[in-house]
Amino acid sequence: MKASRIAAAGAAAGVTVLALSAPAFAHVSVQPEGAAAKGGYAVVDFKVPNERDDASTTKLEVNFPTDHPLASVMPEPMPGWKIDVTKSKLDKPLEMHGEKISEAVTKVTWTADGKGIEPGYFEKFPLSIGQLPEDTDQLVFKALQTYSNKEVVRWIEVPQKGQEEPDNPAPVLELSAAEDGHHSSSDDTASDTDSAEQASADTAADTASSDSTDTTARVLGVVGIVVGAAGVAYGVLAGRRRTNA
């Protein structure tokens, strides 16, 4: 009996610990769909859970880092949500694909025009972003989550390595190493030229092979005709000899 009571008490304590610790894990976060490589582009999802039992999430505001601005930010259309993209002037213009960019997206806001995220549910808010910086290992996005009861939860505390996670951590996007295999435009041009030359050589070879095949077929056809004619002539002569005999 004592053993069963101890086990039951331990199970109850475990459930209580999980119940108390669950809210700490349910926060706004960001994850890439695939890789988020430095210097490249990525599609990222902001995952928003509803932590309230009596209210729906009706608004999400994601603020973009100003120390590493992104020139290209494109949201995916989402039924039931109105999307606003805010751009601001940059203190220091960016250079992208040979062009200078003087403004960048500093905030994206999703506002529900329906029920929003109801209790017991979560939703993902996708964005295509780039060009990702090459001089940092992560990007911090501070987010504000608004509920239907007007409550606002500010997910703005920056997690620090070696320390416990804060109560309201900001979404952090970890960047992977730059992908290999990128070629310069001159390399691409050379590659295209080599491909064109190879295709031309293959075409010439195919043409020569086709001409050779046609010539062989014609020769064989003529030989066949000659052999056939010789056979007919031989048959006729043999028939005459038998008749004369």
C-alpha positions in Angstrom: 0.0 0.0 0.0 2.8 2.4 0.9 4.5 1.8 -2.4 1.3 2.5 -4.4 0.7 5.6 -2.4 4.2 6.9 -3.0 3.8 6.1 -6.8 0.5 7.9 -6.9 1.9 10.9 -5.1 4.9 11.0 -7.4 2.6 10.9 -10.5 0.4 13.7 -9.1 3.5 15.8 -8.4 4.8 15.2 -11.9 1.5 16.3 -13.4 1.5 19.4 -11.2 5.1 20.3 -12.4 4.1 19.9 -16.1 1.0 22.0 -15.6 3.0 24.8 -14.0 5.8 24.6 -16.6 3.7 24.3 -19.7 3.0 28.1 -20.1 6.8 28.7 -20.2 7.1 26.7 -23.4 4.0 28.2 -25.1 5.2 31.5 -26.5 5.6 33.1 -29.9 8.5 31.6 -31.8 10.0 31.6 -35.3 11.3 28.6 -37.3 12.6 28.4 -40.9 11.0 26.1 -43.5 14.1 24.3 -44.4 17.4 26.2 -43.9 18.0 29.9 -43.1 21.5 30.2 -44.5 23.6 33.4 -44.1 23.5 35.5 -47.3 20.5 33.7 -48.7 16.7 33.8 -48.5 14.3 31.8 -46.4 10.7 31.2 -45.6 10.0 31.5 -41.9 7.0 30.7 -39.8 6.0 32.7 -36.7 4.2 30.2 -34.5 1.6 31.8 -32.2 -0.2 29.7 -29.6 -3.3 30.9 -27.7 -2.5 30.8 -24.0 -5.9 32.0 -22.8 -9.0 30.0 -22.0 -11.4 32.9 -22.3 -10.0 35.1 -25.2 -8.8 34.7 -28.8 -5.6 36.1 -30.3 -6.7 38.9 -32.7 -3.5 40.6 -33.5 0.2 39.9 -34.0 2.9 42.5 -34.5 6.4 41.4 -35.4 9.2 44.0 -35.2 12.3 43.5 -37.4 15.8 44.0 -36.2 17.2 47.4 -37.1 20.8 46.4 -36.7 20.5 43.9 -39.5 17.7 45.2 -41.7 16.2 43.0 -44.4 15.5 44.5 -47.8 13.0 41.9 -48.9 10.0 40.8 -46.7 6.9 39.3 -48.3 4.0 37.8 -46.3 1.9 35.0 -47.5 -1.8 35.8 -47.8 -3.8 34.3 -45.0 -7.6 33.9 -45.0 -9.2 35.6 -42.0 -6.3 38.0 -41.5 -5.4 41.5 -42.7 -1.7 42.1 -43.2 0.1 45.4 -43.0 3.8 45.8 -43.9 5.5 48.9 -42.4 8.7 50.2 -44.0 11.1 52.8 -42.6 14.1 54.8 -43.8 17.4 53.3 -43.1 20.2 55.3 -41.4 22.7 53.5 -43.6 21.5 52.3 -47.0 21.9 48.6 -48.0 23.4 47.4 -51.2 21.6 44.5 -52.8 22.3 43.0 -56.2 24.2 46.1 -57.2 21.4 48.5 -56.1 21.2 50.7 -53.0 18.2 50.2 -50.7 17.3 53.2 -48.6 14.4 51.6 -46.7 13.5 48.3 -45.2 10.6 46.5 -43.5 10.6 47.3 -39.8 7.2 45.7 -38.8 4.6 43.3 -40.1 1.1 43.3 -38.5 -1.6 40.6 -38.8 -5.0 41.7 -37.7 -7.9 39.2 -37.5 -11.0 40.1 -39.5 -12.8 37.0 -38.1 -12.4 34.9 -34.9 -8.6 34.9 -34.8 -6.8 32.2 -32.9 -9.4 30.6 -30.5 -8.5 29.0 -27.2 -6.8 25.7 -27.6 -5.4 26.4 -31.0 -2.3 27.9 -32.6 -1.5 29.3 -36.0 1.6 29.9 -38.2 2.3 33.2 -39.9 4.7 32.7 -42.9 7.1 35.3 -44.3 9.7 35.2 -47.1 12.7 37.2 -46.0 16.1 38.1 -47.3 18.8 38.7 -48.0 19.9 37.3 -44.6 23.0 38.9 -43.0 26.4 37.2 -43.1 27.9 38.8 -40.0 25.6 37.4 -37.3 24.4 34.0 -36.1 20.9 35.0 -35.2 18.1 37.5 -35.7 15.9 38.7 -32.9 12.3 39.6 -33.7 10.3 41.3 -30.9 6.6 40.5 -31.0 3.4 41.7 -29.5 0.4 39.4 -29.1 -3.0 41.0 -28.6 -6.1 39.2 -27.3 -9.8 39.9 -27.8 -10.1 41.1 -24.2 -7.5 43.9 -25.1 -4.7 42.1 -23.2 -1.3 42.6 -24.8 1.6 40.1 -24.2 5.0 41.5 -25.1 7.4 38.9 -26.3 10.4 41.2 -26.3 13.0 39.8 -23.8 16.1 38.7 -25.6 17.4 35.3 -24.4 21.0 35.2 -23.2 23.3 32.3 -23.6 24.0 30.5 -20.4 21.0 32.0 -18.6 17.5 30.7 -18.0 14.9 31.6 -20.6 13.0 34.8 -19.7 9.3 34.8 -19.0 8.5 36.6 -22.3 11.3 35.6 -24.7 11.5 37.2 -28.1 11.4 35.0 -31.2 15.0 34.2 -32.3 15.9 32.9 -35.8 19.1 30.9 -35.8 21.1 31.3 -39.0 23.1 28.4 -40.5 26.4 28.6 -42.4 26.3 30.1 -45.9 25.6 27.5 -48.5 28.3 26.4 -50.9 28.0 26.1 -54.7 27.3 29.7 -55.5 29.0 30.8 -58.8 29.7 34.3 -60.1 28.0 35.6 -63.2 31.2 35.1 -65.2 31.3 31.5 -64.2 27.7 31.0 -65.1 28.3 32.6 -68.5 31.3 30.4 -69.1 29.3 27.4 -68.1 26.5 28.4 -70.4 29.0 28.9 -73.3 30.6 25.4 -72.6 27.1 23.9 -72.6 26.2 25.6 -75.9 29.4 24.4 -77.5 28.9 20.8 -76.2 25.3 20.9 -77.5 26.6 22.1 -80.9 29.2 19.3 -81.0 26.6 16.7 -80.0 24.3 18.0 -82.7 27.1 17.8 -85.3 27.9 14.3 -84.2 24.3 13.2 -84.4 24.0 14.7 -87.9 27.2 12.9 -89.0 26.0 9.7 -87.5 22.6 10.1 -89.2 24.3 10.8 -92.6 26.5 7.7 -92.2 23.5 5.6 -91.3 21.6 6.9 -94.3 24.5 6.1 -96.6 24.9 2.6 -95.3 21.2 1.9 -95.7 21.3 3.1 -99.3 24.4 0.9 -100.1 22.7 -2.1 -98.5 19.6 -1.4 -100.5 21.4 -1.2 -103.8 23.3 -4.5 -103.0 20.1 -6.1 -102.1 18.5 -5.1 -105.4 21.6 -6.4 -107.4 21.6 -9.7 -105.5 17.9 -10.1 -106.1 18.2 -9.3 -109.8 21.1 -11.8 -110.1 19.0 -14.5 -108.4 16.1 -13.9 -110.8 18.4 -14.0 -113.8 20.0 -17.3 -112.6 16.5 -18.8 -112.1 15.5 -17.9 -115.6 18.7 -19.3 -117.2 18.4 -22.5 -115.2 14.8 -22.9 -116.4 15.8 -22.5 -120.1 18.6 -25.1 -119.7 16.2 -27.7 -118.4 13.7 -26.9 -121.2 16.4 -27.3 -123.9 17.6 -30.5 -122.3 
